[in-house]
Amino acid sequence: NSNEHVTSSMNTALEPLRLTNGPIIRSVTNVDGPSGIESQQDADTAALQVVDIIKRNNSADAFVIACFSDPGIFAAREVTNKPVFGIAESGILTALSLGSSFGILAILDTSVPRHIRYIRSLGLEKRLAGDLAIGLGVAELSDEKKTFRRLLEVGRKLRDNCESSVLILGCAGMARYRHGLQESLGIPVIDPSQAAVSMAVSAVLLN
């Protein structure tokens, strides 16, 4: 992740996964990266930086790439023998265990084709009910009233029009809205950062 505000929000959402005598969860900001991954160019730039960060921190027992584009995930798995989890992949895999079809709440319209390409590469396109944007960039997600309103509007479309049985928040910066959105919509809503970190914690504990 390369936005301090997003890192802080995500880090707070990870508190339930900080277990007594469990693995230490350390949230790191990629200070040299784009302030938000809002294009394929942003994702490609971040990918190289992610690999470099993992090389420099290979004493960790597992890694989580906290961006919904999972930038650099395949290259990262080449440079370390530790497990590497992407929040998009982990969020989707979690969604598959909770419902028959999943919907994604993207930030911008430009994010959707990038998500579709990735989902297609995972062979999971048939389980995707819809991927709709809320029309807000990463920096705008800190406006809580505006962001929640848009998440609720688009979430209803994914639930009612696209028949999504599970929703995935399409950005690490949306973490704080999961509980409220799930209560309002009445279907499971997944914070992909929580999904990825829970998988990483399990992998470390079971190793």
C-alpha positions as CSV (number, residue, x, y, z in Angstrom):
1,N,0.0,0.0,0.0
2,S,1.4,3.5,-0.8
3,N,-1.1,5.8,1.0
4,E,-0.5,6.5,4.7
5,H,-4.2,7.2,5.3
6,V,-5.2,3.9,3.7
7,T,-2.5,2.0,5.6
8,S,-3.8,3.4,8.9
9,S,-7.4,2.5,8.1
10,M,-6.4,-1.0,7.0
11,N,-4.2,-1.5,10.1
12,T,-7.2,-0.7,12.4
13,A,-9.3,-3.2,10.5
14,L,-6.7,-5.9,11.2
15,E,-7.0,-5.6,15.0
16,P,-9.3,-8.7,15.4
17,L,-6.5,-10.8,13.7
18,R,-3.8,-9.7,16.2
19,L,-4.0,-12.8,18.4
20,T,-2.4,-13.3,21.8
21,N,0.9,-15.1,21.1
22,G,0.0,-15.0,17.4
23,P,2.1,-13.7,14.5
24,I,3.0,-10.0,14.6
25,I,1.1,-8.1,11.8
26,R,3.1,-5.2,10.5
27,S,1.5,-2.7,8.1
28,V,4.1,-1.0,5.8
29,T,3.6,1.9,3.4
30,N,5.3,2.0,0.1
31,V,6.4,5.6,0.4
32,D,7.7,5.7,-3.2
33,G,4.6,4.3,-4.8
34,P,1.6,6.1,-6.4
35,S,-0.7,7.6,-3.8
36,G,-3.4,5.3,-5.2
37,I,-3.5,2.5,-7.7
38,E,-6.0,3.9,-10.2
39,S,-4.7,2.7,-13.5
40,Q,-2.7,-0.2,-15.0
41,Q,0.3,2.1,-15.2
42,D,0.0,2.7,-11.4
43,A,-0.2,-1.0,-10.8
44,D,2.8,-1.8,-13.1
45,T,4.9,0.9,-11.3
46,A,4.0,-0.5,-7.9
47,A,4.7,-4.1,-8.9
48,L,8.4,-3.5,-9.2
49,Q,8.4,-1.7,-5.9
50,V,6.5,-4.5,-4.2
51,V,9.1,-7.0,-5.3
52,D,11.9,-4.8,-4.0
53,I,10.2,-4.4,-0.6
54,I,9.8,-8.1,-0.2
55,K,13.5,-8.7,-1.1
56,R,14.5,-6.2,1.6
57,N,12.1,-7.7,4.2
58,N,12.5,-11.5,3.6
59,S,12.8,-12.2,7.3
60,A,9.0,-12.0,7.5
61,D,7.1,-15.3,7.6
62,A,4.5,-14.2,5.1
63,F,3.6,-11.2,2.9
64,V,0.4,-9.5,2.0
65,I,0.1,-7.1,-1.0
66,A,-2.5,-4.6,0.2
67,C,-3.7,-3.3,-3.1
68,F,-6.7,-4.8,-5.0
69,S,-4.7,-5.0,-8.2
70,D,-2.3,-7.5,-6.5
71,P,0.6,-5.7,-8.1
72,G,3.7,-7.9,-8.5
73,I,2.2,-11.0,-6.9
74,F,3.6,-13.5,-9.4
75,A,7.1,-11.9,-9.4
76,A,7.0,-11.7,-5.6
77,R,6.4,-15.4,-5.4
78,E,9.5,-15.9,-7.5
79,V,11.8,-13.9,-5.2
80,T,10.8,-15.5,-1.8
81,N,10.0,-18.9,-0.5
82,K,7.6,-17.4,2.0
83,P,3.8,-17.3,1.2
84,V,2.6,-14.2,-0.6
85,F,-1.0,-13.2,-0.5
86,G,-2.8,-10.6,-2.7
87,I,-5.9,-9.0,-1.3
88,A,-7.8,-9.4,-4.5
89,E,-7.1,-13.1,-4.9
90,S,-7.7,-13.7,-1.2
91,G,-10.9,-11.7,-1.2
92,I,-12.3,-13.5,-4.2
93,L,-11.4,-16.9,-2.7
94,T,-13.1,-16.0,0.5
95,A,-16.2,-14.8,-1.4
96,L,-16.4,-18.1,-3.3
97,S,-16.8,-19.9,0.1
98,L,-19.7,-17.7,1.2
99,G,-21.9,-17.4,-1.9
100,S,-22.6,-18.6,-5.4
101,S,-21.6,-15.3,-7.1
102,F,-19.6,-12.2,-6.0
103,G,-19.7,-8.6,-6.9
104,I,-16.9,-6.0,-6.6
105,L,-17.2,-2.4,-5.5
106,A,-14.5,-0.7,-7.5
107,I,-13.3,2.8,-7.0
108,L,-13.3,4.1,-10.6
109,D,-14.6,3.0,-13.9
110,T,-10.9,2.6,-15.1
111,S,-10.4,0.0,-12.4
112,V,-13.0,-2.4,-13.8
113,P,-11.2,-3.6,-16.9
114,R,-8.1,-4.3,-14.8
115,H,-10.1,-6.3,-12.3
116,I,-11.8,-8.3,-15.1
117,R,-8.4,-9.2,-16.7
118,Y,-7.2,-10.5,-13.4
119,I,-10.3,-12.5,-12.6
120,R,-10.2,-14.0,-16.1
121,S,-6.6,-15.0,-15.5
122,L,-7.7,-16.8,-12.3
123,G,-10.4,-18.7,-14.2
124,L,-13.1,-17.3,-12.0
125,E,-15.0,-15.1,-14.4
126,K,-18.2,-17.2,-14.4
127,R,-18.6,-16.6,-10.7
128,L,-18.4,-12.8,-11.1
129,A,-21.9,-11.2,-10.9
130,G,-20.7,-7.7,-11.5
131,D,-17.9,-5.1,-11.0
132,L,-19.2,-1.6,-10.6
133,A,-17.4,1.6,-9.6
134,I,-18.5,4.0,-6.9
135,G,-16.8,6.9,-8.8
136,L,-14.4,8.0,-6.1
137,G,-10.6,8.0,-6.2
138,V,-8.4,6.6,-3.3
139,A,-7.9,10.1,-1.8
140,E,-11.7,10.7,-1.7
141,L,-12.4,7.6,0.4
142,S,-11.7,9.5,3.6
143,D,-14.9,11.4,3.1
144,E,-17.0,9.0,5.2
145,K,-20.5,10.2,4.5
146,K,-20.0,10.5,0.7
147,T,-18.1,7.2,0.5
148,F,-20.6,5.2,2.5
149,R,-23.5,6.7,0.5
150,R,-21.9,5.7,-2.8
151,L,-21.0,2.2,-1.5
152,L,-24.6,1.7,-0.4
153,E,-26.0,2.8,-3.7
154,V,-23.7,0.7,-5.8
155,G,-23.9,-2.2,-3.4
156,R,-27.7,-2.3,-3.8
157,K,-27.3,-2.4,-7.6
158,L,-24.8,-5.4,-7.3
159,R,-27.2,-7.2,-4.9
160,D,-30.5,-6.5,-6.7
161,N,-29.7,-6.0,-10.4
162,C,-26.6,-8.3,-10.7
163,E,-27.7,-10.8,-8.1
164,S,-24.5,-10.8,-6.2
165,S,-24.7,-13.0,-3.1
166,V,-21.4,-11.6,-1.7
167,L,-19.7,-8.3,-2.1
168,I,-16.0,-7.5,-2.1
169,L,-14.6,-4.1,-1.3
170,G,-12.4,-3.3,-4.2
171,C,-9.8,-1.1,-2.4
172,A,-7.9,-1.4,0.9
173,G,-9.1,2.1,1.7
174,M,-12.7,0.9,2.1
175,A,-12.0,-1.3,5.2
176,R,-13.8,1.0,7.7
177,Y,-17.1,0.7,5.8
178,R,-17.4,-3.1,5.8
179,H,-19.5,-3.6,9.0
180,G,-22.0,-0.8,8.2
181,L,-22.4,-1.9,4.6
182,Q,-23.0,-5.5,5.5
183,E,-25.6,-4.6,8.1
184,S,-27.4,-2.3,5.6
185,L,-27.4,-4.7,2.7
186,G,-28.0,-7.9,4.6
187,I,-25.4,-10.0,2.6
188,P,-21.7,-10.8,3.3
189,V,-19.3,-8.0,2.6
190,I,-15.6,-8.9,2.5
191,D,-12.7,-6.6,3.3
192,P,-10.0,-8.2,1.1
193,S,-7.2,-7.0,3.4
194,Q,-8.8,-8.9,6.3
195,A,-9.2,-11.9,4.1
196,A,-5.6,-11.9,3.0
197,V,-4.2,-11.4,6.4
198,S,-6.4,-14.1,7.9
199,M,-4.9,-16.5,5.3
200,A,-1.4,-15.3,6.1
201,V,-1.9,-15.7,9.8
202,S,-3.3,-19.3,9.3
203,A,-0.4,-20.1,7.0
204,V,2.1,-19.0,9.7
205,L,0.4,-20.7,12.6
206,L,0.0,-24.0,10.7
207,N,3.5,-24.1,9.4
